[in-house]
């Protein structure tokens, strides 16, 4: 197995931080929603999660940068980045269109069950979830192409 490059280490660290912090946040919100409990201070929780991710990313990326030499981006890196962002954008677009269709099409037009869990408090959480899924898609795609090659 080939050695893990600095860029791959950085991507893996970002992926782990994103999955741990946002995963914990979304699980807590899901538990509250399923228990029919009010979600208090959703705005404060969102801000705390974003600040936590930023602080953890700064710490981990600084450590990784100090432990290894910097590498310049070449054409391969730029191609991988473009392809990854395309996949993330596609994922986000599909999610947004599904959400728009689900909220705008009357329930009598479809056989989809009405979801009582999507209250006004959960709309920002759902939008954040779509962005996190898109970001994870970008990171996983980049890791895949760095490992497999283009």
Phi and psi restraints in degrees (value plus and minus 20) as a CYANA .aco file:
   2 UNK   PHI     -91.7   -51.7
   2 UNK   PSI     134.8   174.8
   3 UNK   PHI     -88.6   -48.6
   3 UNK   PSI     127.1   167.1
   4 UNK   PHI    -100.5   -60.5
   4 UNK   PSI     106.5   146.5
   5 UNK   PHI     -97.2   -57.2
   5 UNK   PSI     149.1   189.1
   6 UNK   PHI     -81.9   -41.9
   6 UNK   PSI     -60.1   -20.1
   7 UNK   PHI     -85.0   -45.0
   7 UNK   PSI     -59.5   -19.5
   8 UNK   PHI     -86.6   -46.6
   8 UNK   PSI     -59.9   -19.9
   9 UNK   PHI     -81.3   -41.3
   9 UNK   PSI     -62.3   -22.3
  10 UNK   PHI     -83.6   -43.6
  10 UNK   PSI     -63.5   -23.5
  11 UNK   PHI     -86.0   -46.0
  11 UNK   PSI     -61.5   -21.5
  12 UNK   PHI     -82.4   -42.4
  12 UNK   PSI     -62.1   -22.1
  13 UNK   PHI     -82.9   -42.9
  13 UNK   PSI     -63.7   -23.7
  14 UNK   PHI     -83.0   -43.0
  14 UNK   PSI     -60.8   -20.8
  15 UNK   PHI     -83.8   -43.8
  15 UNK   PSI     -65.2   -25.2
  16 UNK   PHI     -83.8   -43.8
  16 UNK   PSI     -65.3   -25.3
  17 UNK   PHI     -81.0   -41.0
  17 UNK   PSI     -66.4   -26.4
  18 UNK   PHI     -81.1   -41.1
  18 UNK   PSI     -67.7   -27.7
  19 UNK   PHI     -86.2   -46.2
  19 UNK   PSI     -60.4   -20.4
  20 UNK   PHI     -89.3   -49.3
  20 UNK   PSI     -71.3   -31.3
  21 UNK   PHI     -90.5   -50.5
  21 UNK   PSI     -72.3   -32.3
  22 UNK   PHI     -91.2   -51.2
  22 UNK   PSI     -54.3   -14.3
  23 UNK   PHI     -80.7   -40.7
  23 UNK   PSI     -64.1   -24.1
  24 UNK   PHI     -82.1   -42.1
  24 UNK   PSI     -63.4   -23.4
  25 UNK   PHI     -81.2   -41.2
  25 UNK   PSI     -68.4   -28.4
  26 UNK   PHI     -87.6   -47.6
  26 UNK   PSI     -55.0   -15.0
  27 UNK   PHI     -85.4   -45.4
  27 UNK   PSI     -61.2   -21.2
  28 UNK   PHI     -82.7   -42.7
  28 UNK   PSI     -63.2   -23.2
  29 UNK   PHI     -85.6   -45.6
  29 UNK   PSI     -60.9   -20.9
  30 UNK   PHI     -82.5   -42.5
  30 UNK   PSI     -62.6   -22.6
  31 UNK   PHI     -80.7   -40.7
  31 UNK   PSI     -62.9   -22.9
  32 UNK   PHI     -85.1   -45.1
  32 UNK   PSI     -61.6   -21.6
  33 UNK   PHI     -87.0   -47.0
  33 UNK   PSI     -61.6   -21.6
  34 UNK   PHI     -90.3   -50.3
  34 UNK   PSI     -47.1    -7.1
  35 UNK   PHI    -106.6   -66.6
  35 UNK   PSI     -17.9    22.1
  36 UNK   PHI      38.4    78.4
  36 UNK   PSI      10.8    50.8
  37 UNK   PHI    -113.0   -73.0
  37 UNK   PSI     126.9   166.9
  38 UNK   PHI     -87.5   -47.5
  38 UNK   PSI     123.0   163.0
  39 UNK   PHI    -114.7   -74.7
  39 UNK   PSI      80.0   120.0
  40 UNK   PHI    -103.9   -63.9
  40 UNK   PSI     122.9   162.9
  41 UNK   PHI      34.8    74.8
  41 UNK   PSI      28.3    68.3
  42 UNK   PHI     -83.6   -43.6
  42 UNK   PSI     -56.8   -16.8
  43 UNK   PHI     -83.8   -43.8
  43 UNK   PSI     -63.5   -23.5
  44 UNK   PHI     -83.8   -43.8
  44 UNK   PSI     -60.9   -20.9
  45 UNK   PHI     -82.9   -42.9
  45 UNK   PSI     -62.8   -22.8
  46 UNK   PHI     -82.3   -42.3
  46 UNK   PSI     -64.1   -24.1
  47 UNK   PHI     -84.0   -44.0
  47 UNK   PSI     -63.0   -23.0
  48 UNK   PHI     -81.5   -41.5
  48 UNK   PSI     -60.7   -20.7
  49 UNK   PHI     -85.8   -45.8
  49 UNK   PSI     -65.3   -25.3
  50 UNK   PHI     -84.3   -44.3
  50 UNK   PSI     -63.4   -23.4
  51 UNK   PHI     -84.0   -44.0
  51 UNK   PSI     -59.3   -19.3
  52 UNK   PHI     -81.2   -41.2
  52 UNK   PSI     -64.7   -24.7
  53 UNK   PHI     -82.9   -42.9
  53 UNK   PSI     -62.7   -22.7
  54 UNK   PHI     -82.1   -42.1
  54 UNK   PSI     -66.7   -26.7
  55 UNK   PHI     -84.0   -44.0
  55 UNK   PSI     -65.7   -25.7
  56 UNK   PHI     -82.9   -42.9
  56 UNK   PSI     -61.4   -21.4
  57 UNK   PHI     -82.3   -42.3
  57 UNK   PSI     -63.5   -23.5
  58 UNK   PHI     -81.0   -41.0
  58 UNK   PSI     -65.9   -25.9
  59 UNK   PHI     -83.7   -43.7
  59 UNK   PSI     -71.8   -31.8
  60 UNK   PHI     -87.2   -47.2
  60 UNK   PSI     -64.0   -24.0
  61 UNK   PHI     -87.2   -47.2
  61 UNK   PSI     -53.9   -13.9
  62 UNK   PHI     -85.5   -45.5
  62 UNK   PSI     -62.8   -22.8
  63 UNK   PHI     -82.6   -42.6
  63 UNK   PSI     -64.6   -24.6
  64 UNK   PHI     -83.6   -43.6
  64 UNK   PSI     -59.9   -19.9
  65 UNK   PHI     -86.8   -46.8
  65 UNK   PSI     -55.3   -15.3
  66 UNK   PHI     -95.4   -55.4
  66 UNK   PSI     -43.5    -3.5
  67 UNK   PHI    -107.9   -67.9
  67 UNK   PSI     -34.0     6.0
  68 UNK   PHI    -159.7  -119.7
  68 UNK   PSI     141.2   181.2
  69 UNK   PHI     -96.0   -56.0
  69 UNK   PSI     128.5   168.5
  70 UNK   PHI     -95.1   -55.1
  70 UNK   PSI     122.4   162.4
  71 UNK   PHI    -137.1   -97.1
  71 UNK   PSI     117.8   157.8
  72 UNK   PHI    -101.7   -61.7
  72 UNK   PSI     128.9   168.9
  73 UNK   PHI     -96.8   -56.8
  73 UNK   PSI     117.3   157.3
  74 UNK   PHI    -133.3   -93.3
  74 UNK   PSI    -191.5  -151.5
  75 UNK   PHI     -83.0   -43.0
  75 UNK   PSI     -56.1   -16.1
  76 UNK   PHI     -82.9   -42.9
  76 UNK   PSI     -64.7   -24.7
  77 UNK   PHI     -82.0   -42.0
  77 UNK   PSI     -61.8   -21.8
  78 UNK   PHI     -85.9   -45.9
  78 UNK   PSI     -58.9   -18.9
  79 UNK   PHI     -85.7   -45.7
  79 UNK   PSI     -64.1   -24.1
  80 UNK   PHI     -81.5   -41.5
  80 UNK   PSI     -61.9   -21.9
  81 UNK   PHI     -83.4   -43.4
  81 UNK   PSI     -64.5   -24.5
  82 UNK   PHI     -82.1   -42.1
  82 UNK   PSI     -64.7   -24.7
  83 UNK   PHI     -85.4   -45.4
  83 UNK   PSI     -57.8   -17.8
  84 UNK   PHI     -87.9   -47.9
  84 UNK   PSI     -64.3   -24.3
  85 UNK   PHI     -85.7   -45.7
  85 UNK   PSI     -53.9   -13.9
  86 UNK   PHI     -81.5   -41.5
  86 UNK   PSI     -65.2   -25.2
  87 UNK   PHI     -85.0   -45.0
  87 UNK   PSI     -61.3   -21.3
  88 UNK   PHI     -84.6   -44.6
  88 UNK   PSI     -62.2   -22.2
  89 UNK   PHI     -84.6   -44.6
  89 UNK   PSI     -60.8   -20.8
  90 UNK   PHI     -81.4   -41.4
  90 UNK   PSI     -64.2   -24.2
  91 UNK   PHI     -81.5   -41.5
  91 UNK   PSI     -66.0   -26.0
  92 UNK   PHI     -84.3   -44.3
  92 UNK   PSI     -62.5   -22.5
  93 UNK   PHI     -82.9   -42.9
  93 UNK   PSI     -65.2   -25.2
  94 UNK   PHI     -81.7   -41.7
  94 UNK   PSI     -64.5   -24.5
  95 UNK   PHI     -81.3   -41.3
  95 UNK   PSI     -62.9   -22.9
  96 UNK   PHI     -85.2   -45.2
  96 UNK   PSI     -61.9   -21.9
  97 UNK   PHI     -86.7   -46.7
  97 UNK   PSI     -57.6   -17.6
  98 UNK   PHI     -84.3   -44.3
  98 UNK   PSI     -63.3   -23.3
  99 UNK   PHI     -84.4   -44.4
  99 UNK   PSI     -63.4   -23.4
 100 UNK   PHI     -82.6   -42.6
 100 UNK   PSI     -65.2   -25.2
 101 UNK   PHI     -83.2   -43.2
 101 UNK   PSI     -61.5   -21.5
 102 UNK   PHI     -86.8   -46.8
 102 UNK   PSI     -53.0   -13.0
 103 UNK   PHI    -108.6   -68.6
 103 UNK   PSI     -41.2    -1.2
 104 UNK   PHI    -123.0   -83.0
 104 UNK   PSI     -48.7    -8.7
 105 UNK   PHI     -97.0   -57.0
 105 UNK   PSI     105.8   145.8
 106 UNK   PHI     -78.2   -38.2
 106 UNK   PSI     125.9   165.9
 107 UNK   PHI     -85.3   -45.3
 107 UNK   PSI     -41.8    -1.8
 108 UNK   PHI     -96.3   -56.3
 108 UNK   PSI     -30.6     9.4
 109 UNK   PHI    -103.6   -63.6
 109 UNK   PSI     -40.7    -0.7
 110 UNK   PHI    -145.7  -105.7
 110 UNK   PSI     146.1   186.1
 111 UNK   PHI    -116.2   -76.2
 111 UNK   PSI     -11.8    28.2
 112 UNK   PHI     -90.2   -50.2
 112 UNK   PSI     115.6   155.6
 113 UNK   PHI     -89.4   -49.4
 113 UNK   PSI     125.5   165.5
 114 UNK   PHI     -91.2   -51.2
 114 UNK   PSI     112.6   152.6
 115 UNK   PHI    -119.3   -79.3
 115 UNK   PSI      88.9   128.9
 116 UNK   PHI     -94.5   -54.5
 116 UNK   PSI     -28.1    11.9
 117 UNK   PHI    -101.7   -61.7
 117 UNK   PSI     -35.8     4.2
 118 UNK   PHI    -108.2   -68.2
 118 UNK   PSI      56.7    96.7
 119 UNK   PHI    -108.0   -68.0
 119 UNK   PSI     155.7   195.7
 120 UNK   PHI     -80.7   -40.7
 120 UNK   PSI     -49.6    -9.6
 121 UNK   PHI     -89.0   -49.0
 121 UNK   PSI     -47.6    -7.6
 122 UNK   PHI    -109.1   -69.1
 122 UNK   PSI     -30.0    10.0
 123 UNK   PHI     -81.2   -41.2
 123 UNK   PSI     -67.0   -27.0
 124 UNK   PHI     -83.5   -43.5
 124 UNK   PSI     -52.4   -12.4
 125 UNK   PHI     -86.7   -46.7
 125 UNK   PSI     -62.5   -22.5
 126 UNK   PHI     -84.2   -44.2
 126 UNK   PSI     -62.3   -22.3
 127 UNK   PHI     -83.9   -43.9
 127 UNK   PSI     -61.3   -21.3
 128 UNK   PHI     -83.0   -43.0
 128 UNK   PSI     -60.4   -20.4
 129 UNK   PHI     -79.6   -39.6
 129 UNK   PSI     -61.6   -21.6
 130 UNK   PHI     -82.6   -42.6
 130 UNK   PSI     -61.0   -21.0
 131 UNK   PHI     -88.2   -48.2
 131 UNK   PSI     -57.7   -17.7
 132 UNK   PHI     -87.1   -47.1
 132 UNK   PSI     -61.5   -21.5
 133 UNK   PHI     -81.4   -41.4
 133 UNK   PSI     -61.6   -21.6
 134 UNK   PHI     -84.2   -44.2
 134 UNK   PSI     -61.3   -21.3
 135 UNK   PHI     -86.0   -46.0
 135 UNK   PSI     -61.1   -21.1
 136 UNK   PHI     -83.8   -43.8
 136 UNK   PSI     -58.5   -18.5
 137 UNK   PHI     -81.1   -41.1
 137 UNK   PSI     -63.5   -23.5
 138 UNK   PHI     -81.5   -41.5
 138 UNK   PSI     -67.1   -27.1
 139 UNK   PHI     -86.1   -46.1
 139 UNK   PSI     -65.3   -25.3
 140 UNK   PHI     -84.7   -44.7
 140 UNK   PSI     -59.0   -19.0
 141 UNK   PHI     -83.3   -43.3
 141 UNK   PSI     -63.1   -23.1
 142 UNK   PHI     -82.8   -42.8
 142 UNK   PSI     -64.8   -24.8
 143 UNK   PHI     -80.2   -40.2
 143 UNK   PSI     -61.8   -21.8
 144 UNK   PHI     -80.9   -40.9
 144 UNK   PSI     -67.7   -27.7
 145 UNK   PHI     -90.8   -50.8
 145 UNK   PSI     -52.1   -12.1
 146 UNK   PHI     -87.7   -47.7
 146 UNK   PSI     -55.0   -15.0
 147 UNK   PHI     -97.7   -57.7
 147 UNK   PSI     -67.0   -27.0
 148 UNK   PHI    -104.9   -64.9
 148 UNK   PSI     -53.7   -13.7
 149 UNK   PHI      72.6   112.6
 149 UNK   PSI     152.0   192.0
